Amino acid sequence: MTTFFLARHGETVWHADHRYAGISDVALTRHGLGQAAALGAWAADARLDAILASPLTRATRSASYASSTSGLDVRIEPRLIEIDFGVGEGLTPDELAARFPAEWDAFRRAPASDPLPQAESGRDAIRRALPVFDELVAEMPDGRVLVVAHATLLRLLLCELAGIDPDGYRDLFPVLGNCTVTTLAYPWMPEQEGEGRPRARLLGFDVPPSRARV
């Protein structure tokens, strides 16, 4: 099994207003940099074999601390970018409800299937990002990989890897903290190809790096 450590980037300047960032390249706050440093301290003893990050600055900057402490380069993976929220980029939930009431209601009911206008659907995001995990398992079947990405994409992937309808990601995983560690053991079973996708084992969810096991 490959062990994946999933981490959301640190806090950004849009967090205070609960604005949808999506593909917008939003900077980390000072607090967010501190969160990334704590993730880096965890990575020093995590025996990592690889670090991957979304190309957005908030993810690459967060991953850079783990790179410094582990001695590993950060591999930028475009398929790990956050979903595009379309008209929702930069808006708060209240602003979306006021400007696009019907679309906002549909998104809330089925967030993976009914995207906001001009947005990427959650199911499409899963299709583009999930192959990254399969490729890493093939490359490092017993490896330990840190993936630094984004809250919505990671929650969608967690649902898919656990065999859960991704439309329930907001209910099942309402919060994913900044720079916390979620640990998965993902089996790769080529001999069972055609019998359904292998499931992942969730070994830890949303654990502060100071308490996350290595």
C-alpha positions as CSV (number, residue, x, y, z in Angstrom):
1,M,0.0,0.0,0.0
2,T,1.1,3.6,-0.7
3,T,0.6,5.9,2.3
4,F,-0.8,9.3,1.3
5,F,-0.7,12.3,3.6
6,L,-3.2,14.9,2.4
7,A,-2.9,18.5,3.5
8,R,-4.8,21.6,2.7
9,H,-2.7,24.7,2.2
10,G,-2.4,27.3,5.0
11,E,-4.9,30.1,5.7
12,T,-5.3,32.7,3.0
13,V,-6.3,36.3,3.0
14,W,-9.8,35.4,1.9
15,H,-10.5,33.1,4.8
16,A,-11.8,35.8,7.2
17,D,-14.7,36.6,4.7
18,H,-15.3,33.0,3.7
19,R,-14.7,33.8,0.1
20,Y,-14.5,31.1,-2.5
21,A,-11.0,31.0,-3.8
22,G,-11.0,28.1,-6.3
23,I,-8.5,28.8,-9.1
24,S,-7.9,32.3,-7.8
25,D,-4.3,32.6,-6.7
26,V,-4.7,34.0,-3.2
27,A,-1.8,34.7,-0.9
28,L,-1.3,33.1,2.5
29,T,-1.6,35.1,5.7
30,R,1.1,35.3,8.3
31,H,-0.9,32.8,10.3
32,G,-1.1,30.6,7.2
33,L,2.7,30.7,6.9
34,G,2.9,29.5,10.5
35,Q,0.5,26.6,9.8
36,A,2.7,25.7,6.9
37,A,5.8,25.8,9.1
38,A,4.1,23.4,11.5
39,L,3.4,21.0,8.6
40,G,7.1,21.3,7.7
41,A,8.1,20.3,11.3
42,W,5.9,17.2,11.0
43,A,7.5,16.4,7.6
44,A,11.0,16.4,9.1
45,D,10.3,12.9,10.7
46,A,7.6,11.6,8.3
47,R,10.0,9.6,6.1
48,L,8.5,10.9,2.9
49,D,9.4,9.7,-0.5
50,A,7.7,12.5,-2.4
51,I,5.9,15.8,-2.0
52,L,3.3,16.9,-4.6
53,A,1.5,20.3,-4.7
54,S,-1.1,22.1,-6.6
55,P,0.4,24.8,-8.8
56,L,-1.4,27.6,-6.9
57,T,0.8,29.7,-4.8
58,R,-1.0,29.0,-1.5
59,A,-0.3,25.3,-2.0
60,T,3.3,25.5,-3.3
61,R,4.2,28.0,-0.6
62,S,2.7,25.7,2.1
63,A,4.6,22.7,0.6
64,S,7.9,24.5,0.6
65,Y,8.3,24.1,4.3
66,A,7.9,20.4,4.1
67,S,10.4,20.4,1.3
68,S,13.0,22.3,3.4
69,T,12.7,19.9,6.3
70,S,12.6,16.7,4.3
71,G,15.1,17.5,1.7
72,L,12.7,16.6,-1.1
73,D,11.8,18.8,-4.0
74,V,8.2,19.7,-4.5
75,R,6.6,18.2,-7.6
76,I,4.1,20.6,-9.0
77,E,1.1,18.7,-10.3
78,P,-1.4,20.8,-12.3
79,R,-4.2,18.2,-11.9
80,L,-4.2,18.9,-8.2
81,I,-5.5,22.5,-8.7
82,E,-8.6,23.4,-6.8
83,I,-11.9,23.3,-8.7
84,D,-12.9,26.4,-10.6
85,F,-15.9,28.0,-8.9
86,G,-16.8,30.0,-11.9
87,V,-19.0,33.0,-10.9
88,G,-18.4,32.1,-7.3
89,E,-14.7,33.0,-7.4
90,G,-14.1,35.7,-4.8
91,L,-17.7,35.7,-3.5
92,T,-19.1,34.8,-0.1
93,P,-22.0,32.3,0.4
94,D,-24.3,35.3,1.2
95,E,-23.3,37.1,-1.9
96,L,-23.9,34.0,-4.0
97,A,-27.3,33.4,-2.5
98,A,-28.2,37.0,-3.3
99,R,-26.9,37.1,-6.9
100,F,-27.6,33.5,-8.0
101,P,-30.3,32.1,-5.7
102,A,-31.4,29.2,-7.9
103,E,-27.9,28.2,-8.8
104,W,-26.7,28.4,-5.3
105,D,-29.6,26.2,-4.0
106,A,-28.8,23.6,-6.7
107,F,-25.1,23.7,-5.8
108,R,-25.9,23.2,-2.1
109,R,-28.1,20.2,-2.8
110,A,-25.7,18.4,-5.1
111,P,-22.3,20.2,-5.0
112,A,-20.4,17.6,-7.0
113,S,-23.1,17.3,-9.8
114,D,-24.6,20.8,-10.1
115,P,-21.7,23.3,-10.3
116,L,-22.2,27.1,-10.1
117,P,-22.4,28.9,-13.5
118,Q,-19.2,28.7,-15.5
119,A,-17.6,26.4,-12.9
120,E,-16.0,23.0,-13.0
121,S,-18.2,20.2,-11.6
122,G,-16.9,18.2,-8.7
123,R,-17.2,15.0,-10.6
124,D,-15.0,16.4,-13.4
125,A,-12.5,17.4,-10.8
126,I,-12.3,13.9,-9.5
127,R,-11.8,12.5,-13.0
128,R,-8.8,14.8,-13.6
129,A,-7.2,14.4,-10.2
130,L,-7.7,10.7,-9.3
131,P,-5.3,9.4,-11.9
132,V,-2.5,11.2,-10.0
133,F,-3.0,8.8,-7.1
134,D,-3.1,5.7,-9.3
135,E,0.1,6.9,-11.0
136,L,1.9,7.4,-7.7
137,V,0.8,4.0,-6.4
138,A,2.3,2.4,-9.6
139,E,5.5,4.5,-9.1
140,M,5.8,4.0,-5.3
141,P,3.8,1.0,-4.3
142,D,5.2,1.1,-0.7
143,G,5.9,4.9,-0.7
144,R,4.9,7.7,1.6
145,V,3.6,10.8,-0.3
146,L,2.6,14.2,1.0
147,V,0.0,15.9,-1.2
148,V,-0.6,19.6,-0.6
149,A,-3.8,20.8,-2.3
150,H,-7.2,22.3,-1.6
151,A,-10.2,21.7,0.7
152,T,-12.9,21.0,-1.9
153,L,-10.8,18.8,-4.2
154,L,-9.4,16.8,-1.3
155,R,-12.8,16.2,0.2
156,L,-14.2,15.1,-3.2
157,L,-11.3,12.7,-3.6
158,L,-11.8,11.3,-0.1
159,C,-15.3,10.5,-1.0
160,E,-14.3,8.8,-4.3
161,L,-11.5,6.8,-2.7
162,A,-13.9,5.6,0.1
163,G,-16.6,4.7,-2.3
164,I,-19.0,7.4,-1.1
165,D,-21.3,9.6,-3.3
166,P,-19.2,12.8,-3.7
167,D,-22.4,14.9,-3.6
168,G,-22.2,14.3,0.1
169,Y,-18.8,15.7,0.7
170,R,-20.0,18.9,2.4
171,D,-22.0,16.9,4.9
172,L,-19.5,14.1,5.5
173,F,-16.5,16.4,5.6
174,P,-17.8,19.8,6.5
175,V,-14.4,21.1,7.6
176,L,-10.8,20.4,6.5
177,G,-8.4,22.4,8.5
178,N,-5.5,24.3,7.1
179,C,-2.3,22.3,7.0
180,T,-3.8,19.4,9.0
181,V,-2.9,15.9,8.0
182,T,-5.3,13.3,6.6
183,T,-3.7,9.9,6.2
184,L,-4.8,7.2,3.6
185,A,-3.5,3.8,2.9
186,Y,-4.4,3.2,-0.8
187,P,-4.1,-0.4,-2.1
188,W,-3.2,-0.9,-5.7
189,M,-4.5,-4.3,-6.8
190,P,-3.9,-4.8,-10.6
191,E,-4.8,-8.4,-10.3
192,Q,-8.4,-7.3,-9.5
193,E,-8.7,-4.8,-12.3
194,G,-12.2,-5.0,-13.7
195,E,-13.7,-5.9,-10.3
196,G,-14.2,-2.3,-9.2
197,R,-11.9,0.4,-7.9
198,P,-9.8,-0.5,-4.8
199,R,-10.8,1.4,-1.7
200,A,-8.6,3.5,0.5
201,R,-8.2,3.0,4.3
202,L,-8.7,6.3,6.2
203,L,-6.1,6.1,9.0
204,G,-6.4,9.7,10.2
205,F,-8.6,12.7,9.4
206,D,-7.9,16.4,9.9
207,V,-5.2,15.8,12.5
208,P,-3.1,18.8,13.6
209,P,0.5,18.1,12.5
210,S,1.8,18.3,16.0
211,R,-0.4,15.2,16.8
212,A,-0.3,13.4,13.4
213,R,1.5,10.1,13.5
214,V,4.5,9.6,11.2
